[in-house]
C-alpha cells in the first residue's frame, strides 16, 4: 500500500486519474481509512476495555486484517494508493509503522503557495462566493495539511515523502510519472497522456469545478500576481518551505 497526500490545488486529482490508468493500481478518492486505522489502534490504549495480554497480542494482526477487508470491498487490484492528506502527519506515520512494520511511502503534490491561494480565489469568484483566507483556509482546506507536511518535512520522517511539483507534473508528465514509479519501486506503465479521465469524481463541497480535471494535461492558467494583492503575494510566496 502507498499513500497520496500533498497540498490542495496542486494536481492530486490529475495524478490520481493518471495512476488509475494502470490496471494494477487503484487510487482511492479521499479516503477515511487513516481515521479508521487510527481509531481502532486507539482502542487498545483504553486500559479498562482491552487490558488482557491475549487481546493486546491480537492488535496488529487484527489491524492488518481490517486493512485487507476495507480495500477488498473497493477493488481487486493488487496495488492500493490511499488518498488522504491526513497521512502526512507524524502521528499517523507512527501508527502506520507500528501496524505494518515499515515506514510508508507518501506521494505529495505541491505547488507555490501563492498559486494555491490564487487558485482558490479564482474558483470562489466563479461560484460567486466570497473568499476570506482566515475563514476559508483554516484547518482542513489548507492550513492543516500545510502545517502537517511542513512538520513532517522537518522531522525524521522526511524520507517517507516524494514531493511532486505541480509544474513538473503538467509540463513533464512522463518523466514525473517515471520518478513516482521509481519511488514506489514499481515497473513503469505506458500512460495515455493525451486523454485523462476520472471515473470517481471527488466531492465538490458545494463549489463547482473544485476537483474538475481537463481531459488534456495543462496548467490551470492561474497568475497569482494578477489575483493576489502585492502584500498577499509577498506573504505566500515565502511559504514554499520545501524549496529552501
N, C-alpha and C positions, 0 to 999 in steps of 0.2 A: 504494500500500500504506500502511495505517495500522497503528498498534501499540496494544496494550492491556496496560497494566501495573497499577500500583496496589498497595495493601496488601491482605493476606489478610482474609477475613471482612468485606469492605467492599462487596459487591454485584457483584463481577466476573462471577460465573456468571449472575446475573439479567440484567445488562446484555448479556452475550453472547447469551443466549436472546432478548432483545428485539430486538437488532440483526439477529439471524439471521432474524427475520420478514421483513425486507426482501429481496425476491427478487434484488436486485443485490448483496447483501453476504454474504460468507462470513467468519464469525469462527471461527478455529481453536479447538480445545481447546488445552490447554497445549502449546505447540509447541517442537520442538527446533531451529527454523530459525536462531535467533540464534546458537546454538552451531555449527551447520553453516557459517553465513556467516563467523563469526569464525575457525574452524579453517582454512577454505580461504583466507581472507585472510592468515592467519599463514604459510601455506606459502611465499608469495612473499618472506618475510623470511629464509627459510633459504638463505643465500648459496650453499652448496655444491650445493643442489638446483636452484634456478632463478636462475642468475646471468646469463643472456644477455638482451640487450636485447629481442629478439623475444618471449621468454616474459614479460618484465616488461610489455610493451605489451599482452599478451593478458589481463592480470589483471582489469581492470574489465569488459571485455566477457564474460569467462568467468563472473564472479560474477553479473552481471546475467542471463545465460542460465541459470545454476544456479538463480537465484531463480524465473524463469519455469517451469523444469522442475519444481521442487519443488511449486509451488502448482497447476500444471496436473494433477498427479496427485491433488489433493484436491478440486478444484472447477473448474467452468467459469464461475463467477460473476465479473463484471468487477472487483469491489471486494473486496480482501482486508484483513482486520484480524487481524494476527498477535498471538496472546495468549501473552505470557511476561513475567514480571516482570523478567527479566534485561535487557530493553531499557532499563530506567530506570537505566542506569549510564553514566557519562561515556565510558568506553572503547567501549561498544557504540554509543553515539550517534555517536562519531567515526568508527567503522568504517562505519556506515550512511551518513554524509555522504560519505566517500571513495568508496563504491561507487555510490551513487545520485545524488550531486551536489547534494543538498539536505538540509536538516535534517528529521528525522522529526516526525510529529505523533503524540503519545503520550497516550492517554486513560487516566487513572489514578483509579479509585475510591478514596476514602479515608474513614476513619471515626475517631472518637475512639479513641485507643489503649486507654484503659481498657475501652471496649466490646469492642474486638477481643480483648483478653486474656480478658475475662469470657466472651465467646462461646466461646473455646477451652475454658475450664474447664468450661463448661456441657455442651459436646458430649463432652468426655472423660468426664465423670461419667455421661452417658447410656450410654456404651460401657463403663462400669465400668473405666475406665483411670485410672491415677494421673497427675496433671498436675504437672510441675515446670518452672517457666519456664526455668531455667538450662539444662536439657537439651532440652526440647521446642521452645523458641522460638529457639534458637541457629541461626545460619546461614540456610538456605533457607526455613524456615517463616515466620519473621517478621523476625528481626534483619537479615538480609542485604537483603531488599527495602526495609526501613525505612531502613537506612543509605544504600543506593544512591539512593533517592528524595530523601532529605534532602540528600545531597551534590549531586545534580543541581539541586535546587531553589535551592541557594545558589550555583550556578555560572552561567556564561554561557549555559547551555542551558535556563534556566528557562522561556523562551517556547515550548519544544517541548511543554510539558505543558498539558493541561486536567485539573484536579483536580475530580473529581465527588464531592461529599459524599454519603455513604450516605443520610442523612436526606432530602436533596433528591431522590435517585433514587426512593425509595419514597413520599415524601409529595407530590412534584410531578413525577411521572414525565414527563408530556407536555412540560412546559417544559424539563426537564432534557435530554430527547432532542433537543429543538429546539436547545439550546446545543451539543450534541455534533455535530449535523449542520452547524451554523454553523461550528464549529471545523474540521470536515473539509471545509468548502466544498462540501457536497453538498445536493441538494434534500431536503426533509423527506419522511418516509414516514408514512402513517397506520397506526400500530401498534395491535395488539389488546392493550389494557391489561387486559382482563377475563380473559384466559386466556394464560398463559405456559407454554411447553413447551420443554424442552431435549432434542433428539434425539440428542446426543452427550454423554453424562454424563462428567464428569471422573473420573479415578482417585481412589479413596477412601482409599488408603494404609492400608487396614485399619481405618478409622474410619467407621462407618456414619453417614450423614447429613452428612458433611463438606461436600459440594457439592450437597446437595438444594436444590431451589427449589420453593416453593409455586406452584400454578397461578394464584393470585391474588396481587397485589402487596401486601405489607405488611411492617411491621417484625418483626424476629425476637423482640421482647419481652425482650431482654436488659437487665436493670437491673444495671449494673456495681456500684452501691453495695451491692446485696444479695449479690453474689457475691464481690467482692474484699474484702480486709481494708482498713481505713482507710489503712494505710501503703501498700498496693499502689495504691489509688485515687489517693492524693495524688501518688504517683510517676508513674504512667502518664498521669494527667490533664494533666501538663505537657509531654507529648511531642508535642503537636499543632503541630508547627513551622510548618505551612502557614497557620495561623490567626493567627500573630503578626505 
